[in-house]
Amino acid sequence: MSDTAQVIILVLSIIVVLVLYTKSKDAESFLLLKLAGYTCIGAFVLDLDGVKLPLGFAVFLLFFRKPKVNADTKQIAAFAGVHILLLGIFIPHIETMIFQRTHHVDIQDTNFYSGSLADELEHLKDYFHMNRNSTELRGLDMVIQEDGTYKYLSFGLAEDTHKGTVNYSIDLSDDRESFEVSRYKVKEDDDYLSNQQFTDAELVLANIDIITPSMFEMEGKEYYHLKTDGIRESYDAKSDSSYKIDTAGKHKVEDNQLPAQTIVAEVCGSKELTETHYPFKCEQNEFFLLDYLPPPN
């Protein structure tokens, strides 16, 4: 439950107790404290592995159901406590539903070559007020047409906050004019990917932005597919299809330049797409090594 919701429930509880106190008919010592106690009893809950039991209200029904003085106000206080208990149960679920709803965020440019994935990231950070210094890329899957038009784009982000990790799932809409973004909170103990060496999202996307049409060029292919998990790794696969990508261009990686610390992006070409805008048959596989760090001498 958010801090704001907790404050609202506390204020409502105080107001209820004060109103009941002013409407009590009979004078009674420590009545204000007694009403507060009845409210707390009604709101008390026993949590057994996520199952919430209204133990306090059960105690009220068994032992305090018929007080001798100011019975009406004390009973109302106990029932008010039950309602406060219900608010405490339902509000977190409502907050989660609101937080996890799908957002539609306009895409800044529908073309990979004329646009910038790093700029798209900045726009998303502004929209969701993300922590600008603690956002990792959790995988990217992209299909573009030969001219750079996005046909398919999906990537994940993980934002590190003081309350845990927030995961974002970002997919290009069917009309390819906006992103469909959903998010959910993950507690630190539940983040099974936390032991992976994911890389800062801005760094990875800025390196993907370096790719030019000539780097993607594959004879007879109309669509290009790029996929990366965003993890920096020690790459030592000796192959004729491994290329270092930087601002100076696309360079074949020789065997003596391995192993290297890098972010690997798998690239291939296709002549046609499925109905979901995914390559029907991808060929001419290449490996683009992003943010390449050569082996030490």
N, C-alpha and C positions, 0 to 999 in steps of 0.2 A: 504494500500500500504506500502511496506517495506521502510525503511529509504534509502536503497541503490537505489531503483527505483526512489524515490523522488529526490535524489541527481543527478542521471543520467538525469532526465527530466529537472532539473534546469540548469545543464551544457549545455544540448542541446539547451535550450532556449537562454542562453547567447551567445552561438556560432552562432545561427541563427541571432540574433540581430546584432552581430559584423560583420558577413559576409554581411548582407544587408546594413549595414552602409558603409562598404568599397566599395560596388558596387553602391551606390547612385550617380546619375549623377549631381545633382544640389546641390550647397551649400545652407545650411539652418540652422538657429540657433536652437540649442537644438534638432538636428535631432536624435541623439542617444536615447535621452529620449522619443522622439515621436515614434520611431520604437519600443522601449520597451513597450510603451503604447498601440500601435496597437496590438502587440503580446498578451499583457495581456487582451485586449478587446476580441480578438478572442478566448482566452482560458477561459474566464469567464463563469461560469455555475451556474444556479439556481437549487438548489436541493429541490424538493417538494416530501417529503415522499419517497425518494429513486428514484424518476424520475428526471433525469438530463436534464435540458433544456438549450440549448446554447444561453442564453440571450445576452451575450457579442457580439457574431457574428451577432445576429439579430440587435443589436444597430448599429454595423458597417455598415450593409447593408442599414439601414434606414437613417443614419446621416453622415457617414464618407466614403461612398463608392467611392466618386470621389474627392480625395484631389487635390489641385491645383499644389502642388510641390512634386516631387518624388513620383508620384502616384503609379508607378509600385512597388517600394520597400515597400511602406506602405501597399499596397494590399497584397503583398506576406507575409508581417509580420502578417497581420490579419489572412490569411489562415494558416500560420505556427502555429498561436495560436490555431486554430481549430484542427490541427493535434496533438498538445500537449494535448488539451482537450481529444481527442480520446484515446491517449496513457494513460492518467490518468484514463479513464474509463475501458479500456481493460486490462491493466497490472494487476490490482488486481484480475481479474477473472483468468488470466493466472497463477498468483502466487498461487491462491487457487487450481487450477487444479493440479499444480505440487506438492503442499504440500499434497494434499489429495490422490495422486496416491497410489496404493497398492504396498507395499514393500514385497519382499520375503526374509525372514531372516532365515538362517539355524538354526535348532534346535540343541542344544548341546547334548542331549541324548533322544532317543525315548522310554526309559523305565523309569517309575516313580520311581521305587525302586533304581535303580543304578544312576539315575540322580538327579537333584535338580531344583525345580521350582524357588528357590531364585537365583540360578546361571543363569537360563534362563532370569530372570528379569534383572540381571546385564548386560548380553549380549545385551538385548534390549536397556537398558539405554545407553550403549556405542555406539550402532549403531545409535541411534537417538539423542545422546548428550542431554539426559534428565537431568532435575534438580534432582540431586541424593537425595535431602533431602525433596522433596515435591511431592511424587508420591503415590497416593492412589489406592487401588484395588476397582474396580467398578464391582464386581461379578466374579465368576469363576464357570465353568461347565466342569466336567472332567469324562471321562469313560476310564477305563483301563481293560486290560485282567487280568486273574488270575496271570500271571507271571509278571505283571506290565507294559506291553506294552501299550502305548497310543493308544486308538481307536478313541477318540474324546477329544478335548481340546479347550476351548474358554474362554477368560477372557478379562476384560476391565481395562484400567488404566486411571487415570486422573492426568495430570501433571500441577502443579500450576506455572505459569510464571508471569513475571511483566506485560505482555500484556493480561493476562487472562488465562483461562484453556484450555489445549489441551487434548482432549479425544482420546484414542487409542483403537481400536477394534482388537483383536488378535485371530486368528483362526488357528488351525492345518490344513495344506494342505491335499488334498485328498491322496497324497502318504505318508503322515505323516513323511516327511523328513524336513519340514520347516514350519515356521509361515507365514501366510498371514496377513499383518498388514496395516490397514488404520487408518488415523488420521484426525481430524478436530478441528478447533479452536472454542471455545465457549466464548462469552463475559460474564463477571461476572453476569450481569443482566439476561442473558438468561440461566444460569446454574440452571435448576429447581431442581437438586439433591444436590445443595450446602448446604442445610439445614440438610442433612443426615450426621450421624457420621461415615463416611467411615474411614477405618483404613489404616495405612501405608502399602503399598503393600509388602514391604520386610518382615515386621513382620508377616503378614498373610501367605505368601507363605513359610516362614521359619517354621511356625507352621504346615502347611500341610506336609512339608517335613519330619516331625517327624513320620508320619504314617508309620507303618511297615506292612508286609504281614499278620501277625497274627492279627492285629487290624481290617483288612478288611475281615478276613476269615468268610465266610458264607457257610454253607453246601449246596452242590448241585448247587452253582452259579459259572459261568465262567467269569462273568464280574461284575465290581463294578462301581457304579456311585456316585460321590461326587459333591455337589453343595452348594455354599455359596454366599451370597450377599456382603460379606466383611464388614458388618456393625456391630459395637460393640453394644450390646443391653443388657438389663436386662432380663435374662432368668429365668423364674419361672415355666416352664411346668413340672409338676411332672409326671414322666414316668419311666418305667422299661428299656427304650431303650436310655437313655441319658448317655453319657460317657465323662469324662474329658480326654483329650489327652495331654500328656506332655512327656518329655524325660524318665520319669520313667515307662511309659506304658499307658495302657488303663484302666480307673477306672470307675466303675459305680457311678453315682452321686446320693446320697441319698436326700430325701426330705428336711432334715435339712441343706443341703448344698446350698439351694436355698433361695431367688433369687441370681443369680450371674451375674457379668458383664463378658460377653464372646462374642466370634464370633462363631455363630452356622453354622455347616456344616451338611447338610442332606446327609445321606449315604444309599444306598440300593444295592441289588444284582439282577442279571438277568441271565437267561440261554442263551438268544440269543439277537441279535441286529437287528435293522432295516437296510435298505440300506444306511442310513445316519450315521451308526455307533452309533446309540442312543439306549438305552435299549428298547426292545419290551415290556417287562412287568417287572417292578421293584418291588421287595418284600423285606421283612425283614428290614423295615425302622429303621434306627438308627440315633441318633443325636450326632455328635462329637462336644464337646465344646472346642474350641481352645483359647489359651491365657486366660485361666480361672482365674478369680479373685473372690475368695470366698466372701460371704456377711460379713460385719463388725460384730464383736462380740457385 
